Amino acid sequence: MSTVMTYTNVNGYLIPNLTYKSGEHLLEVDKAAREREEVILKQLEEKEPLPDKEKDQIA
């Protein structure tokens, strides 16, 4: 499968012309990254819980 990138010149900058298919792929990558971030944050909180601000407001 060969992909040909086309560009549009906007004030001297070449901007890639993204197709809808490329946009779908970027949405999938973004969704996977957000899900992974959520898993990592949960694991981190289990390992080192956040301080309780009601008991220790300075923490």
PQR file of N, CA, C, O and H, with PARSE charges and radii, in Angstrom:
ATOM      1  N   MET A   1       0.846  -1.181   0.000 -0.4000 1.5000
ATOM      2  CA  MET A   1       0.000   0.000   0.000 -0.0000 2.0000
ATOM      3  C   MET A   1       0.887   1.237   0.000  0.5500 1.7000
ATOM      4  O   MET A   1       1.665   1.448   0.930 -0.5500 1.4000
ATOM      5  N   SER A   2       0.774   2.033  -1.012 -0.4000 1.5000
ATOM      6  CA  SER A   2       1.588   3.233  -1.141 -0.0000 2.0000
ATOM      7  C   SER A   2       0.766   4.451  -0.744  0.5500 1.7000
ATOM      8  O   SER A   2      -0.366   4.629  -1.192 -0.5500 1.4000
ATOM      9  H   SER A   2       0.142   1.862  -1.768  0.4000 1.0000
ATOM     10  N   THR A   3       1.353   5.278   0.097 -0.4000 1.5000
ATOM     11  CA  THR A   3       0.680   6.488   0.531 -0.0000 2.0000
ATOM     12  C   THR A   3       1.411   7.687  -0.051  0.5500 1.7000
ATOM     13  O   THR A   3       2.623   7.825   0.114 -0.5500 1.4000
ATOM     14  H   THR A   3       2.273   5.133   0.461  0.4000 1.0000
ATOM     15  N   VAL A   4       0.679   8.543  -0.724 -0.4000 1.5000
ATOM     16  CA  VAL A   4       1.266   9.744  -1.297 -0.0000 2.0000
ATOM     17  C   VAL A   4       0.782  10.925  -0.476  0.5500 1.7000
ATOM     18  O   VAL A   4      -0.419  11.168  -0.355 -0.5500 1.4000
ATOM     19  H   VAL A   4      -0.306   8.431  -0.858  0.4000 1.0000
ATOM     20  N   MET A   5       1.733  11.652   0.083 -0.4000 1.5000
ATOM     21  CA  MET A   5       1.383  12.834   0.865 -0.0000 2.0000
ATOM     22  C   MET A   5       1.338  14.043  -0.056  0.5500 1.7000
ATOM     23  O   MET A   5       2.229  14.244  -0.881 -0.5500 1.4000
ATOM     24  H   MET A   5       2.708  11.455  -0.016  0.4000 1.0000
ATOM     25  N   THR A   6       0.303  14.833   0.092 -0.4000 1.5000
ATOM     26  CA  THR A   6       0.223  16.093  -0.636 -0.0000 2.0000
ATOM     27  C   THR A   6       0.228  17.220   0.380  0.5500 1.7000
ATOM     28  O   THR A   6      -0.188  17.042   1.525 -0.5500 1.4000
ATOM     29  H   THR A   6      -0.421  14.670   0.762  0.4000 1.0000
ATOM     30  N   TYR A   7       0.699  18.373  -0.045 -0.4000 1.5000
ATOM     31  CA  TYR A   7       0.850  19.503   0.860 -0.0000 2.0000
ATOM     32  C   TYR A   7       0.242  20.756   0.247  0.5500 1.7000
ATOM     33  O   TYR A   7       0.170  20.896  -0.974 -0.5500 1.4000
ATOM     34  H   TYR A   7       1.036  18.517  -0.975  0.4000 1.0000
ATOM     35  N   THR A   8      -0.191  21.656   1.109 -0.4000 1.5000
ATOM     36  CA  THR A   8      -0.682  22.954   0.697 -0.0000 2.0000
ATOM     37  C   THR A   8       0.246  24.007   1.271  0.5500 1.7000
ATOM     38  O   THR A   8       0.596  23.954   2.450 -0.5500 1.4000
ATOM     39  H   THR A   8      -0.132  21.543   2.100  0.4000 1.0000
ATOM     40  N   ASN A   9       0.650  24.967   0.441 -0.4000 1.5000
ATOM     41  CA  ASN A   9       1.533  26.035   0.882 -0.0000 2.0000
ATOM     42  C   ASN A   9       0.680  27.136   1.510  0.5500 1.7000
ATOM     43  O   ASN A   9      -0.153  27.746   0.838 -0.5500 1.4000
ATOM     44  H   ASN A   9       0.366  25.009  -0.517  0.4000 1.0000
ATOM     45  N   VAL A  10       0.894  27.384   2.798 -0.4000 1.5000
ATOM     46  CA  VAL A  10       0.172  28.430   3.510 -0.0000 2.0000
ATOM     47  C   VAL A  10       1.202  29.391   4.088  0.5500 1.7000
ATOM     48  O   VAL A  10       1.884  29.071   5.062 -0.5500 1.4000
ATOM     49  H   VAL A  10       1.570  26.888   3.343  0.4000 1.0000
ATOM     50  N   ASN A  11       1.310  30.565   3.484 -0.4000 1.5000
ATOM     51  CA  ASN A  11       2.257  31.592   3.927 -0.0000 2.0000
ATOM     52  C   ASN A  11       3.681  31.054   4.060  0.5500 1.7000
ATOM     53  O   ASN A  11       4.385  31.390   5.012 -0.5500 1.4000
ATOM     54  H   ASN A  11       0.756  30.825   2.692  0.4000 1.0000
ATOM     55  N   GLY A  12       4.098  30.236   3.126 -0.4000 1.5000
ATOM     56  CA  GLY A  12       5.456  29.710   3.138 -0.0000 2.0000
ATOM     57  C   GLY A  12       5.625  28.424   3.923  0.5500 1.7000
ATOM     58  O   GLY A  12       6.705  27.835   3.905 -0.5500 1.4000
ATOM     59  H   GLY A  12       3.526  29.964   2.352  0.4000 1.0000
ATOM     60  N   TYR A  13       4.585  27.971   4.611 -0.4000 1.5000
ATOM     61  CA  TYR A  13       4.648  26.719   5.371 -0.0000 2.0000
ATOM     62  C   TYR A  13       3.907  25.636   4.597  0.5500 1.7000
ATOM     63  O   TYR A  13       2.815  25.866   4.076 -0.5500 1.4000
ATOM     64  H   TYR A  13       3.707  28.450   4.626  0.4000 1.0000
ATOM     65  N   LEU A  14       4.511  24.457   4.530 -0.4000 1.5000
ATOM     66  CA  LEU A  14       3.847  23.340   3.873 -0.0000 2.0000
ATOM     67  C   LEU A  14       3.010  22.586   4.893  0.5500 1.7000
ATOM     68  O   LEU A  14       3.541  22.027   5.853 -0.5500 1.4000
ATOM     69  H   LEU A  14       5.398  24.271   4.953  0.4000 1.0000
ATOM     70  N   ILE A  15       1.712  22.573   4.684 -0.4000 1.5000
ATOM     71  CA  ILE A  15       0.770  21.910   5.580 -0.0000 2.0000
ATOM     72  C   ILE A  15       0.303  20.624   4.900  0.5500 1.7000
ATOM     73  O   ILE A  15      -0.196  20.670   3.776 -0.5500 1.4000
ATOM     74  H   ILE A  15       1.281  23.027   3.905  0.4000 1.0000
ATOM     75  N   PRO A  16       0.460  19.464   5.575 -0.5600 1.5000
ATOM     76  CA  PRO A  16       0.020  18.218   4.938  0.2800 2.0000
ATOM     77  C   PRO A  16      -1.496  18.177   4.805  0.5500 1.7000
ATOM     78  O   PRO A  16      -2.226  18.583   5.710 -0.5500 1.4000
ATOM     79  N   ASN A  17      -1.949  17.687   3.677 -0.4000 1.5000
ATOM     80  CA  ASN A  17      -3.379  17.501   3.450 -0.0000 2.0000
ATOM     81  C   ASN A  17      -3.761  16.144   4.028  0.5500 1.7000
ATOM     82  O   ASN A  17      -3.480  15.106   3.429 -0.5500 1.4000
ATOM     83  H   ASN A  17      -1.357  17.357   2.942  0.4000 1.0000
ATOM     84  N   LEU A  18      -4.393  16.155   5.176 -0.4000 1.5000
ATOM     85  CA  LEU A  18      -4.773  14.912   5.839 -0.0000 2.0000
ATOM     86  C   LEU A  18      -6.125  14.454   5.324  0.5500 1.7000
ATOM     87  O   LEU A  18      -7.044  15.253   5.146 -0.5500 1.4000
ATOM     88  H   LEU A  18      -4.622  16.998   5.663  0.4000 1.0000
ATOM     89  N   THR A  19      -6.228  13.179   5.092 -0.4000 1.5000
ATOM     90  CA  THR A  19      -7.496  12.626   4.648 -0.0000 2.0000
ATOM     91  C   THR A  19      -8.310  12.215   5.865  0.5500 1.7000
ATOM     92  O   THR A  19      -7.795  12.170   6.982 -0.5500 1.4000
ATOM     93  H   THR A  19      -5.481  12.530   5.237  0.4000 1.0000
ATOM     94  N   TYR A  20      -9.553  11.923   5.646 -0.4000 1.5000
ATOM     95  CA  TYR A  20     -10.425  11.486   6.736 -0.0000 2.0000
ATOM     96  C   TYR A  20      -9.870  10.222   7.372  0.5500 1.7000
ATOM     97  O   TYR A  20      -9.958  10.048   8.587 -0.5500 1.4000
ATOM     98  H   TYR A  20      -9.971  11.959   4.738  0.4000 1.0000
ATOM     99  N   LYS A  21      -9.298   9.337   6.560 -0.4000 1.5000
ATOM    100  CA  LYS A  21      -8.735   8.094   7.068 -0.0000 2.0000
ATOM    101  C   LYS A  21      -7.584   8.384   8.038  0.5500 1.7000
ATOM    102  O   LYS A  21      -7.460   7.730   9.074 -0.5500 1.4000
ATOM    103  H   LYS A  21      -9.227   9.478   5.573  0.4000 1.0000
ATOM    104  N   SER A  22      -6.748   9.364   7.698 -0.4000 1.5000
ATOM    105  CA  SER A  22      -5.658   9.746   8.599 -0.0000 2.0000
ATOM    106  C   SER A  22      -6.232  10.272   9.904  0.5500 1.7000
ATOM    107  O   SER A  22      -5.713   9.977  10.981 -0.5500 1.4000
ATOM    108  H   SER A  22      -6.849   9.895   6.857  0.4000 1.0000
ATOM    109  N   GLY A  23      -7.293  11.044   9.808 -0.4000 1.5000
ATOM    110  CA  GLY A  23      -7.940  11.579  10.998 -0.0000 2.0000
ATOM    111  C   GLY A  23      -8.471  10.466  11.887  0.5500 1.7000
ATOM    112  O   GLY A  23      -8.373  10.544  13.112 -0.5500 1.4000
ATOM    113  H   GLY A  23      -7.715  11.283   8.934  0.4000 1.0000
ATOM    114  N   GLU A  24      -9.035   9.432  11.273 -0.4000 1.5000
ATOM    115  CA  GLU A  24      -9.535   8.293  12.050 -0.0000 2.0000
ATOM    116  C   GLU A  24      -8.393   7.619  12.796  0.5500 1.7000
ATOM    117  O   GLU A  24      -8.535   7.253  13.963 -0.5500 1.4000
ATOM    118  H   GLU A  24      -9.115   9.369  10.278  0.4000 1.0000
ATOM    119  N   HIS A  25      -7.264   7.457  12.120 -0.4000 1.5000
ATOM    120  CA  HIS A  25      -6.109   6.822  12.748 -0.0000 2.0000
ATOM    121  C   HIS A  25      -5.629   7.656  13.933  0.5500 1.7000
ATOM    122  O   HIS A  25      -5.311   7.108  14.989 -0.5500 1.4000
ATOM    123  H   HIS A  25      -7.149   7.754  11.173  0.4000 1.0000
ATOM    124  N   LEU A  26      -5.575   8.966  13.765 -0.4000 1.5000
ATOM    125  CA  LEU A  26      -5.133   9.836  14.856 -0.0000 2.0000
ATOM    126  C   LEU A  26      -6.086   9.748  16.044  0.5500 1.7000
ATOM    127  O   LEU A  26      -5.645   9.794  17.193 -0.5500 1.4000
ATOM    128  H   LEU A  26      -5.833   9.411  12.907  0.4000 1.0000
ATOM    129  N   LEU A  27      -7.375   9.624  15.783 -0.4000 1.5000
ATOM    130  CA  LEU A  27      -8.343   9.473  16.868 -0.0000 2.0000
ATOM    131  C   LEU A  27      -8.127   8.161  17.612  0.5500 1.7000
ATOM    132  O   LEU A  27      -8.243   8.115  18.836 -0.5500 1.4000
ATOM    133  H   LEU A  27      -7.733   9.587  14.850  0.4000 1.0000
ATOM    134  N   GLU A  28      -7.812   7.094  16.880 -0.4000 1.5000
ATOM    135  CA  GLU A  28      -7.542   5.803  17.515 -0.0000 2.0000
ATOM    136  C   GLU A  28      -6.289   5.874  18.384  0.5500 1.7000
ATOM    137  O   GLU A  28      -6.270   5.346  19.496 -0.5500 1.4000
ATOM    138  H   GLU A  28      -7.717   7.132  15.885  0.4000 1.0000
ATOM    139  N   VAL A  29      -5.249   6.523  17.879 -0.4000 1.5000
ATOM    140  CA  VAL A  29      -4.007   6.670  18.638 -0.0000 2.0000
ATOM    141  C   VAL A  29      -4.264   7.499  19.894  0.5500 1.7000
ATOM    142  O   VAL A  29      -3.780   7.155  20.972 -0.5500 1.4000
ATOM    143  H   VAL A  29      -5.265   6.952  16.976  0.4000 1.0000
ATOM    144  N   ASP A  30      -5.018   8.583  19.761 -0.4000 1.5000
ATOM    145  CA  ASP A  30      -5.333   9.439  20.903 -0.0000 2.0000
ATOM    146  C   ASP A  30      -6.125   8.666  21.957  0.5500 1.7000
ATOM    147  O   ASP A  30      -5.845   8.778  23.151 -0.5500 1.4000
ATOM    148  H   ASP A  30      -5.411   8.862  18.885  0.4000 1.0000
ATOM    149  N   LYS A  31      -7.104   7.889  21.522 -0.4000 1.5000
ATOM    150  CA  LYS A  31      -7.917   7.104  22.454 -0.0000 2.0000
ATOM    151  C   LYS A  31      -7.053   6.090  23.201  0.5500 1.7000
ATOM    152  O   LYS A  31      -7.180   5.940  24.416 -0.5500 1.4000
ATOM    153  H   LYS A  31      -7.331   7.798  20.552  0.4000 1.0000
ATOM    154  N   ALA A  32      -6.178   5.399  22.480 -0.4000 1.5000
ATOM    155  CA  ALA A  32      -5.298   4.408  23.108 -0.0000 2.0000
ATOM    156  C   ALA A  32      -4.361   5.077  24.114  0.5500 1.7000
ATOM    157  O   ALA A  32      -4.109   4.533  25.189 -0.5500 1.4000
ATOM    158  H   ALA A  32      -6.075   5.522  21.493  0.4000 1.0000
ATOM    159  N   ALA A  33      -3.849   6.250  23.765 -0.4000 1.5000
ATOM    160  CA  ALA A  33      -2.942   6.964  24.670 -0.0000 2.0000
ATOM    161  C   ALA A  33      -3.666   7.407  25.936  0.5500 1.7000
ATOM    162  O   ALA A  33      -3.114   7.309  27.032 -0.5500 1.4000
ATOM    163  H   ALA A  33      -4.053   6.692  22.892  0.4000 1.0000
ATOM    164  N   ARG A  34      -4.887   7.889  25.794 -0.4000 1.5000
ATOM    165  CA  ARG A  34      -5.660   8.319  26.973 -0.0000 2.0000
ATOM    166  C   ARG A  34      -5.995   7.134  27.880  0.5500 1.7000
ATOM    167  O   ARG A  34      -5.944   7.249  29.105 -0.5500 1.4000
ATOM    168  H   ARG A  34      -5.335   7.968  24.904  0.4000 1.0000
ATOM    169  N   GLU A  35      -6.337   6.000  27.273 -0.4000 1.5000
ATOM    170  CA  GLU A  35      -6.627   4.805  28.067 -0.0000 2.0000
ATOM    171  C   GLU A  35      -5.380   4.341  28.812  0.5500 1.7000
ATOM    172  O   GLU A  35      -5.457   3.960  29.980 -0.5500 1.4000
ATOM    173  H   GLU A  35      -6.378   5.907  26.278  0.4000 1.0000
ATOM    174  N   ARG A  36      -4.244   4.372  28.144 -0.4000 1.5000
ATOM    175  CA  ARG A  36      -2.978   3.964  28.774 -0.0000 2.0000
ATOM    176  C   ARG A  36      -2.618   4.918  29.909  0.5500 1.7000
ATOM    177  O   ARG A  36      -2.148   4.488  30.962 -0.5500 1.4000
ATOM    178  H   ARG A  36      -4.181   4.682  27.195  0.4000 1.0000
ATOM    179  N   GLU A  37      -2.840   6.214  29.692 -0.4000 1.5000
ATOM    180  CA  GLU A  37      -2.566   7.205  30.733 -0.0000 2.0000
ATOM    181  C   GLU A  37      -3.423   6.927  31.972  0.5500 1.7000
ATOM    182  O   GLU A  37      -2.939   7.017  33.100 -0.5500 1.4000
ATOM    183  H   GLU A  37      -3.222   6.563  28.837  0.4000 1.0000
ATOM    184  N   GLU A  38      -4.683   6.593  31.756 -0.4000 1.5000
ATOM    185  CA  GLU A  38      -5.585   6.301  32.868 -0.0000 2.0000
ATOM    186  C   GLU A  38      -5.094   5.090  33.667  0.5500 1.7000
ATOM    187  O   GLU A  38      -5.114   5.109  34.898 -0.5500 1.4000
ATOM    188  H   GLU A  38      -5.076   6.520  30.840  0.4000 1.0000
ATOM    189  N   VAL A  39      -4.657   4.044  32.972 -0.4000 1.5000
ATOM    190  CA  VAL A  39      -4.141   2.843  33.636 -0.0000 2.0000
ATOM    191  C   VAL A  39      -2.896   3.182  34.454  0.5500 1.7000
ATOM    192  O   VAL A  39      -2.768   2.761  35.604 -0.5500 1.4000
ATOM    193  H   VAL A  39      -4.640   4.028  31.973  0.4000 1.0000
ATOM    194  N   ILE A  40      -1.982   3.942  33.857 -0.4000 1.5000
ATOM    195  CA  ILE A  40      -0.742   4.306  34.548 -0.0000 2.0000
ATOM    196  C   ILE A  40      -1.039   5.141  35.787  0.5500 1.7000
ATOM    197  O   ILE A  40      -0.443   4.914  36.840 -0.5500 1.4000
ATOM    198  H   ILE A  40      -2.086   4.284  32.923  0.4000 1.0000
ATOM    199  N   LEU A  41      -1.954   6.104  35.678 -0.4000 1.5000
ATOM    200  CA  LEU A  41      -2.289   6.945  36.831 -0.0000 2.0000
ATOM    201  C   LEU A  41      -2.931   6.130  37.954  0.5500 1.7000
ATOM    202  O   LEU A  41      -2.663   6.382  39.129 -0.5500 1.4000
ATOM    203  H   LEU A  41      -2.439   6.288  34.823  0.4000 1.0000
ATOM    204  N   LYS A  42      -3.776   5.157  37.605 -0.4000 1.5000
ATOM    205  CA  LYS A  42      -4.379   4.299  38.625 -0.0000 2.0000
ATOM    206  C   LYS A  42      -3.313   3.460  39.324  0.5500 1.7000
ATOM    207  O   LYS A  42      -3.338   3.305  40.545 -0.5500 1.4000
ATOM    208  H   LYS A  42      -3.994   4.953  36.650  0.4000 1.0000
ATOM    209  N   GLN A  43      -2.376   2.917  38.543 -0.4000 1.5000
ATOM    210  CA  GLN A  43      -1.295   2.118  39.126 -0.0000 2.0000
ATOM    211  C   GLN A  43      -0.431   2.975  40.044  0.5500 1.7000
ATOM    212  O   GLN A  43      -0.035   2.527  41.121 -0.5500 1.4000
ATOM    213  H   GLN A  43      -2.356   3.043  37.551  0.4000 1.0000
ATOM    214  N   LEU A  44      -0.140   4.186  39.630 -0.4000 1.5000
ATOM    215  CA  LEU A  44       0.676   5.089  40.435 -0.0000 2.0000
ATOM    216  C   LEU A  44      -0.038   5.452  41.731  0.5500 1.7000
ATOM    217  O   LEU A  44       0.586   5.505  42.791 -0.5500 1.4000
ATOM    218  H   LEU A  44      -0.461   4.549  38.756  0.4000 1.0000
ATOM    219  N   GLU A  45      -1.340   5.701  41.652 -0.4000 1.5000
ATOM    220  CA  GLU A  45      -2.103   6.052  42.852 -0.0000 2.0000
ATOM    221  C   GLU A  45      -2.183   4.869  43.816  0.5500 1.7000
ATOM    222  O   GLU A  45      -2.167   5.063  45.032 -0.5500 1.4000
ATOM    223  H   GLU A  45      -1.847   5.658  40.791  0.4000 1.0000
ATOM    224  N   GLU A  46      -2.269   3.642  43.286 -0.4000 1.5000
ATOM    225  CA  GLU A  46      -2.274   2.464  44.155 -0.0000 2.0000
ATOM    226  C   GLU A  46      -0.928   2.312  44.858  0.5500 1.7000
ATOM    227  O   GLU A  46      -0.866   1.965  46.037 -0.5500 1.4000
ATOM    228  H   GLU A  46      -2.282   3.485  42.298  0.4000 1.0000
ATOM    229  N   LYS A  47       0.140   2.575  44.125 -0.4000 1.5000
ATOM    230  CA  LYS A  47       1.482   2.432  44.678 -0.0000 2.0000
ATOM    231  C   LYS A  47       1.773   3.524  45.708  0.5500 1.7000
ATOM    232  O   LYS A  47       2.289   3.238  46.789 -0.5500 1.4000
ATOM    233  H   LYS A  47       0.090   2.857  43.167  0.4000 1.0000
ATOM    234  N   GLU A  48       1.446   4.762  45.379 -0.4000 1.5000
ATOM    235  CA  GLU A  48       1.670   5.895  46.273 -0.0000 2.0000
ATOM    236  C   GLU A  48       0.415   6.755  46.281  0.5500 1.7000
ATOM    237  O   GLU A  48       0.266   7.640  45.439 -0.5500 1.4000
ATOM    238  H   GLU A  48       1.028   4.995  44.501  0.4000 1.0000
ATOM    239  N   PRO A  49      -0.500   6.503  47.236 -0.5600 1.5000
ATOM    240  CA  PRO A  49      -1.762   7.241  47.280  0.2800 2.0000
ATOM    241  C   PRO A  49      -1.535   8.747  47.428  0.5500 1.7000
ATOM    242  O   PRO A  49      -0.551   9.196  48.015 -0.5500 1.4000
ATOM    243  N   LEU A  50      -2.467   9.497  46.882 -0.4000 1.5000
ATOM    244  CA  LEU A  50      -2.412  10.949  47.007 -0.0000 2.0000
ATOM    245  C   LEU A  50      -2.674  11.337  48.459  0.5500 1.7000
ATOM    246  O   LEU A  50      -3.430  10.650  49.146 -0.5500 1.4000
ATOM    247  H   LEU A  50      -3.267   9.132  46.404  0.4000 1.0000
ATOM    248  N   PRO A  51      -2.064  12.426  48.943 -0.5600 1.5000
ATOM    249  CA  PRO A  51      -2.289  12.839  50.327  0.2800 2.0000
ATOM    250  C   PRO A  51      -3.730  13.311  50.532  0.5500 1.7000
ATOM    251  O   PRO A  51      -4.361  13.838  49.616 -0.5500 1.4000
ATOM    252  N   ASP A  52      -4.232  13.112  51.738 -0.4000 1.5000
ATOM    253  CA  ASP A  52      -5.581  13.537  52.091 -0.0000 2.0000
ATOM    254  C   ASP A  52      -5.531  15.013  52.487  0.5500 1.7000
ATOM    255  O   ASP A  52      -4.989  15.357  53.537 -0.5500 1.4000
ATOM    256  H   ASP A  52      -3.720  12.684  52.483  0.4000 1.0000
ATOM    257  N   LYS A  53      -6.089  15.872  51.658 -0.4000 1.5000
ATOM    258  CA  LYS A  53      -6.017  17.314  51.899 -0.0000 2.0000
ATOM    259  C   LYS A  53      -6.846  17.741  53.113  0.5500 1.7000
ATOM    260  O   LYS A  53      -6.561  18.782  53.705 -0.5500 1.4000
ATOM    261  H   LYS A  53      -6.529  15.593  50.805  0.4000 1.0000
ATOM    262  N   GLU A  54      -7.851  16.976  53.493 -0.4000 1.5000
ATOM    263  CA  GLU A  54      -8.642  17.327  54.672 -0.0000 2.0000
ATOM    264  C   GLU A  54      -7.830  17.145  55.949  0.5500 1.7000
ATOM    265  O   GLU A  54      -7.966  17.927  56.890 -0.5500 1.4000
ATOM    266  H   GLU A  54      -8.083  16.130  53.012  0.4000 1.0000
ATOM    267  N   LYS A  55      -6.990  16.121  55.984 -0.4000 1.5000
ATOM    268  CA  LYS A  55      -6.190  15.846  57.177 -0.0000 2.0000
ATOM    269  C   LYS A  55      -4.897  16.650  57.189  0.5500 1.7000
ATOM    270  O   LYS A  55      -4.473  17.122  58.244 -0.5500 1.4000
ATOM    271  H   LYS A  55      -6.879  15.485  55.219  0.4000 1.0000
ATOM    272  N   ASP A  56      -4.267  16.811  56.030 -0.4000 1.5000
ATOM    273  CA  ASP A  56      -2.979  17.500  55.951 -0.0000 2.0000
ATOM    274  C   ASP A  56      -3.017  18.465  54.771  0.5500 1.7000
ATOM    275  O   ASP A  56      -2.710  18.091  53.640 -0.5500 1.4000
ATOM    276  H   ASP A  56      -4.612  16.428  55.173  0.4000 1.0000
ATOM    277  N   GLN A  57      -3.397  19.713  55.048 -0.4000 1.5000
ATOM    278  CA  GLN A  57      -3.578  20.679  53.974 -0.0000 2.0000
ATOM    279  C   GLN A  57      -2.263  21.143  53.363  0.5500 1.7000
ATOM    280  O   GLN A  57      -2.264  21.680  52.255 -0.5500 1.4000
ATOM    281  H   GLN A  57      -3.647  20.017  55.968  0.4000 1.0000
ATOM    282  N   ILE A  58      -1.153  20.952  54.046 -0.4000 1.5000
ATOM    283  CA  ILE A  58       0.143  21.374  53.523 -0.0000 2.0000
ATOM    284  C   ILE A  58       0.685  20.359  52.521  0.5500 1.7000
ATOM    285  O   ILE A  58       1.455  20.723  51.633 -0.5500 1.4000
ATOM    286  H   ILE A  58      -1.152  20.515  54.946  0.4000 1.0000
ATOM    287  N   ALA A  59       0.297  19.103  52.650 -0.4000 1.5000
ATOM    288  CA  ALA A  59       0.824  18.034  51.778 -0.0000 2.0000
ATOM    289  C   ALA A  59       0.418  18.234  50.345  0.5500 1.7000
ATOM    290  O   ALA A  59       0.775  17.430  49.484 -0.5500 1.4000
ATOM    291  H   ALA A  59      -0.329  18.807  53.371  0.4000 1.0000
TER
END
